[in-house]
Amino acid sequence: MKLKINDFCRLQVFDVLSIIKLMLKKIQILILLIIIFVAFAFTFLYASFNFNFSPLKQVNDNFRPYFSESFFLRRTFKLNQSGEAKGDYYSNKQFTKLKVEVYSTSFGTIYAPSIDLINEGTGGAINKSEGIFVEEKKLEDVPEKVDDAFIDKLADDIPRYSKNTAIMRIYILSTYEPKPTLTGLTAGAYGFVIFKKSIEEASKDLSVQKDLEIETILHETGHLLGVKHLDSEGCVMNKIVDVPSTGRLNLIPTTYCFDDLQAIKDANS
């Protein structure tokens, strides 16, 4: 029996629709598999970066440095260790401006020479083609003595960058309870703390206090730029500058030495 032309056309349309439905079903399955893969990969990497699982340590060590280069990936995977935002501050690659937010408290704010230091590139360590700007803000309800939990809370508040402007934060607090003589401490990847009372108690001489504050700013900025402590005597990044002693108050380094600058350069190369 011969098929009529209309019947033949209907069969052709039916075949095409069947093929399209089959293709759509395969595409749906493919999309579902991609979603599952992405979710698994995200969970695996997030756990590797944020939980101290020994089997995942190698993943963290190998991949974390590459992920921390991107502000978007840092926010996505909560990569917030000191030095992980170094590229945002050191180079013009992603951000051509730097805004430094200084959070003053009832314990004071930073001295004028410290503001000049920041505006001029923090001892030559930071060079932004469109400039560096200081914006003063207030931080309320701050206890006189703070601990690691308080510092971690500050660190968890990750700043929101604008299109071409990175943000660094400086918090003016009083005293670090676990180590009262400490003058500064990094707070995650985007800021650091200056312990004002600890600086004031180190010396009654205002000029010495100003030098100690400058030294602290240089030291903690060095950590944000990816530098660990150095053994070089008399340099800002030497670990002894964290805790001033009477014997060295006349030897306060207020500029980066050659080894400091080289370490900053090496950390960002």
Backbone torsions as a table, in degrees:
resi	resn	phi	psi	omega
1	MET	NA	132.7	-177.4
2	LYS	-85.5	141.0	176.4
3	LEU	-80.4	140.5	173.8
4	LYS	-72.4	160.1	-178.0
5	ILE	-61.2	-42.1	-179.5
6	ASN	-62.8	-40.3	177.6
7	ASP	-63.7	-40.2	-179.9
8	PHE	-63.5	-42.9	180.0
9	CYS	-64.5	-40.3	178.5
10	ARG	-63.1	-38.3	177.3
11	LEU	-64.1	-40.2	179.3
12	GLN	-63.8	-46.5	178.8
13	VAL	-61.9	-41.8	178.3
14	PHE	-60.1	-43.6	179.1
15	ASP	-62.6	-42.9	179.6
16	VAL	-63.6	-44.9	179.4
17	LEU	-63.1	-37.5	178.2
18	SER	-64.0	-42.5	178.9
19	ILE	-63.9	-43.1	179.8
20	ILE	-63.0	-44.0	178.2
21	LYS	-60.8	-40.3	179.3
22	LEU	-65.5	-42.0	178.8
23	MET	-64.7	-42.9	179.1
24	LEU	-62.3	-39.2	178.7
25	LYS	-64.2	-40.7	178.7
26	LYS	-67.2	-38.2	178.0
27	ILE	-64.2	-42.0	177.8
28	GLN	-60.6	-43.2	178.5
29	ILE	-63.5	-41.4	179.7
30	LEU	-63.7	-44.4	178.7
31	ILE	-62.3	-41.7	178.5
32	LEU	-61.6	-42.7	178.5
33	LEU	-64.7	-38.5	178.3
34	ILE	-64.6	-43.6	178.9
35	ILE	-61.3	-43.6	178.9
36	ILE	-62.2	-43.4	-179.6
37	PHE	-63.8	-45.8	-179.6
38	VAL	-62.8	-43.3	179.6
39	ALA	-62.7	-41.9	178.6
40	PHE	-65.3	-44.9	-179.0
41	ALA	-63.0	-42.9	178.8
42	PHE	-61.9	-47.8	-179.3
43	THR	-61.6	-41.9	-179.9
44	PHE	-63.3	-47.2	-179.1
45	LEU	-68.9	-41.5	179.7
46	TYR	-60.3	-44.3	178.3
47	ALA	-64.8	-39.1	179.9
48	SER	-63.5	-38.5	-175.9
49	PHE	-82.3	-28.3	-169.0
50	ASN	-116.2	-7.3	179.0
51	PHE	-124.4	142.3	-174.2
52	ASN	-85.7	66.5	177.1
53	PHE	-95.6	121.3	-177.8
54	SER	-56.2	-42.5	-179.6
55	PRO	-63.8	-20.8	-177.8
56	LEU	-99.7	2.6	-176.0
57	LYS	-60.8	-40.1	-178.5
58	GLN	-66.0	-36.2	176.9
59	VAL	-63.0	-45.6	178.6
60	ASN	-60.4	-47.2	-177.1
61	ASP	-64.9	-36.5	-174.6
62	ASN	-83.1	-36.3	-171.9
63	PHE	-102.9	-25.9	-176.3
64	ARG	-55.8	-45.4	-179.4
65	PRO	-58.5	-35.1	-179.6
66	TYR	-73.7	-40.3	-179.8
67	PHE	-68.5	-34.2	-177.3
68	SER	-71.0	-12.2	178.3
69	GLU	-70.1	-22.2	-178.1
70	SER	-104.7	126.9	178.1
71	PHE	-60.7	-39.9	-180.0
72	PHE	-61.5	-46.1	-179.4
73	LEU	-69.5	-34.1	177.0
74	ARG	-61.8	-44.6	178.8
75	ARG	-66.6	-41.5	-176.8
76	THR	-63.8	-42.9	-175.4
77	PHE	-102.2	8.6	177.6
78	LYS	54.6	50.2	175.9
79	LEU	-88.8	106.8	-169.2
80	ASN	-139.2	36.6	177.4
81	GLN	-88.4	152.8	179.8
82	SER	-54.5	128.5	178.9
83	GLY	96.6	-10.7	-176.0
84	GLU	-77.3	-14.5	175.8
85	ALA	-103.7	17.4	-173.7
86	LYS	-55.6	-39.4	-178.5
87	GLY	-65.7	-29.4	178.0
88	ASP	-63.2	-35.1	-173.9
89	TYR	-94.0	-36.3	-171.1
90	TYR	-77.4	-41.2	-171.3
91	SER	-116.7	172.2	176.3
92	ASN	-98.0	8.9	-172.6
93	LYS	-58.4	-48.0	-179.9
94	GLN	-105.2	-36.4	-173.6
95	PHE	-132.0	126.2	-175.6
96	THR	-98.2	-5.3	176.7
97	LYS	-126.7	154.4	173.6
98	LEU	-131.5	125.7	173.1
99	LYS	-107.0	123.3	178.2
100	VAL	-103.4	113.0	179.5
101	GLU	-91.3	118.1	179.2
102	VAL	-102.9	114.9	-177.8
103	TYR	-96.5	98.3	177.0
104	SER	-78.7	157.5	-179.5
105	THR	-136.0	-172.9	176.5
106	SER	-64.9	-11.7	179.7
107	PHE	-92.1	0.7	174.5
108	GLY	123.0	-171.5	175.9
109	THR	-138.1	-172.0	-177.6
110	ILE	-86.6	157.0	-179.6
111	TYR	-74.8	159.4	-179.7
112	ALA	-58.3	-42.1	178.4
113	PRO	-61.0	-29.6	178.1
114	SER	-69.1	-38.5	177.0
115	ILE	-64.6	-41.6	177.0
116	ASP	-60.9	-42.4	179.0
117	LEU	-58.0	-45.3	-178.8
118	ILE	-66.4	-46.0	-179.1
119	ASN	-61.0	-27.9	-178.0
120	GLU	-91.0	8.2	176.0
121	GLY	99.4	20.6	177.1
122	THR	48.6	64.4	174.2
123	GLY	71.2	24.6	178.4
124	GLY	82.6	6.0	-178.3
125	ALA	-82.5	-25.7	-175.3
126	ILE	-121.8	132.0	179.4
127	ASN	-135.2	107.6	179.4
128	LYS	-110.8	127.3	-174.2
129	SER	-63.3	-27.9	-179.8
130	GLU	-106.7	13.1	170.4
131	GLY	101.9	166.7	177.7
132	ILE	-122.8	133.7	-175.4
133	PHE	-130.1	139.7	177.3
134	VAL	-104.2	130.2	176.6
135	GLU	-124.4	121.5	-178.2
136	GLU	-89.8	134.2	179.7
137	LYS	-132.1	174.5	180.0
138	LYS	-116.4	142.1	174.6
139	LEU	-120.2	118.1	-174.0
140	GLU	-97.9	162.8	173.3
141	ASP	53.8	54.6	-179.9
142	VAL	-104.9	126.5	178.0
143	PRO	-69.5	158.3	-179.2
144	GLU	-67.7	-38.8	179.1
145	LYS	-114.2	127.7	-178.5
146	VAL	-117.2	156.3	179.4
147	ASP	-120.7	-172.7	-177.8
148	ASP	-62.8	-34.9	180.0
149	ALA	-62.2	-39.0	178.9
150	PHE	-68.1	-42.8	178.6
151	ILE	-63.7	-41.5	179.6
152	ASP	-62.7	-35.8	178.9
153	LYS	-65.4	-40.1	175.7
154	LEU	-63.2	-41.7	-177.8
155	ALA	-66.0	-31.3	-177.9
156	ASP	-70.6	-18.2	179.2
157	ASP	-84.7	85.1	-175.1
158	ILE	-77.0	129.1	-178.0
159	PRO	-67.7	155.0	175.3
160	ARG	-99.0	113.0	179.4
161	TYR	-73.1	151.5	168.2
162	SER	-89.0	-174.0	-171.9
163	LYS	-56.3	-44.3	-175.4
164	ASN	-126.6	13.3	-174.5
165	THR	-121.4	120.3	172.9
166	ALA	-86.9	158.3	-178.2
167	ILE	-126.5	131.6	172.1
168	MET	-119.1	140.7	-176.3
169	ARG	-117.3	139.8	175.1
170	ILE	-124.3	124.5	-179.0
171	TYR	-108.8	128.5	179.3
172	ILE	-96.9	104.7	179.7
173	LEU	-113.4	-173.0	-175.6
174	SER	-99.4	-68.4	-172.5
175	THR	-144.1	142.8	175.2
176	TYR	-92.1	109.8	-171.0
177	GLU	-57.1	-44.1	-179.2
178	PRO	-63.9	-25.3	-179.3
179	LYS	-148.1	85.6	-170.8
180	PRO	-61.6	-19.6	-179.1
181	THR	-88.0	-3.6	-179.6
182	LEU	-68.4	133.3	-177.8
183	THR	-97.2	-16.5	-179.2
184	GLY	-161.2	162.5	-178.2
185	LEU	-162.3	136.5	176.9
186	THR	-71.7	148.5	176.8
187	ALA	-121.8	82.9	-177.6
188	GLY	74.8	-154.9	-175.2
189	ALA	-90.8	-10.3	-169.2
190	TYR	-119.3	7.1	-179.4
191	GLY	-171.2	176.3	176.8
192	PHE	-151.7	166.5	-176.5
193	VAL	-110.5	140.4	168.3
194	ILE	-110.4	125.4	-179.9
195	PHE	-93.4	96.6	-170.8
196	LYS	-63.0	-45.6	-177.3
197	LYS	-65.7	-36.6	179.2
198	SER	-63.7	-37.9	177.3
199	ILE	-67.8	-44.6	-178.2
200	GLU	-65.7	-33.8	-179.9
201	GLU	-78.6	-16.1	178.3
202	ALA	-70.6	-29.1	180.0
203	SER	-160.2	146.4	175.6
204	LYS	-87.2	-10.4	-179.8
205	ASP	-77.7	118.8	-177.1
206	LEU	-61.0	-38.4	-179.9
207	SER	-65.2	-35.4	176.9
208	VAL	-68.9	-40.8	178.1
209	GLN	-60.2	-41.4	179.2
210	LYS	-64.9	-41.1	178.7
211	ASP	-66.0	-39.7	178.2
212	LEU	-63.5	-38.4	179.0
213	GLU	-67.0	-42.6	177.4
214	ILE	-61.9	-44.2	178.2
215	GLU	-59.9	-41.5	-179.8
216	THR	-64.9	-43.3	178.8
217	ILE	-61.2	-45.6	178.5
218	LEU	-61.9	-43.3	-176.7
219	HIS	-65.2	-49.7	-177.6
220	GLU	-70.6	-33.7	174.4
221	THR	-63.0	-38.9	176.1
222	GLY	-58.0	-40.4	176.9
223	HIS	-65.4	-41.9	178.1
224	LEU	-64.0	-25.1	178.2
225	LEU	-87.9	7.8	171.7
226	GLY	97.4	8.9	-176.4
227	VAL	-95.4	134.6	172.9
228	LYS	-88.0	-177.1	177.5
229	HIS	-68.4	143.4	177.8
230	LEU	-107.4	158.5	175.8
231	ASP	-90.9	-5.9	-175.7
232	SER	-65.0	118.9	-177.4
233	GLU	-69.0	137.4	177.4
234	GLY	82.7	1.8	-179.9
235	CYS	-96.3	152.9	-177.4
236	VAL	-59.9	-36.5	-175.0
237	MET	-86.2	7.3	172.2
238	ASN	-67.6	140.4	-173.5
239	LYS	-65.3	-21.5	-176.8
240	ILE	-70.8	-17.3	-178.3
241	VAL	-70.6	-16.9	178.5
242	ASP	-63.9	-33.1	-175.6
243	VAL	-125.4	97.2	-177.7
244	PRO	-68.1	146.0	176.0
245	SER	-128.3	157.8	-176.6
246	THR	-56.2	-34.5	-175.7
247	GLY	-70.6	-15.3	-176.3
248	ARG	-120.3	9.9	-178.0
249	LEU	-69.1	-16.4	175.2
250	ASN	-95.5	6.4	-179.7
251	LEU	-129.2	42.9	-176.6
252	ILE	-82.1	117.4	177.9
253	PRO	-74.4	126.4	-179.0
254	THR	-117.0	11.2	173.0
255	THR	-140.2	155.4	175.3
256	TYR	-70.8	136.0	173.6
257	CYS	-83.2	176.5	-178.9
258	PHE	-59.0	-42.8	-179.0
259	ASP	-64.8	-36.4	176.6
260	ASP	-60.6	-52.6	-177.5
261	LEU	-63.1	-37.1	178.9
262	GLN	-68.2	-37.7	178.8
263	ALA	-66.5	-38.8	176.7
264	ILE	-63.9	-44.7	178.9
265	LYS	-61.9	-45.6	-179.6
266	ASP	-63.6	-38.3	-179.2
267	ALA	-66.9	-22.2	-176.6
268	ASN	-113.1	14.4	179.9
269	SER	-93.3	NA	NA
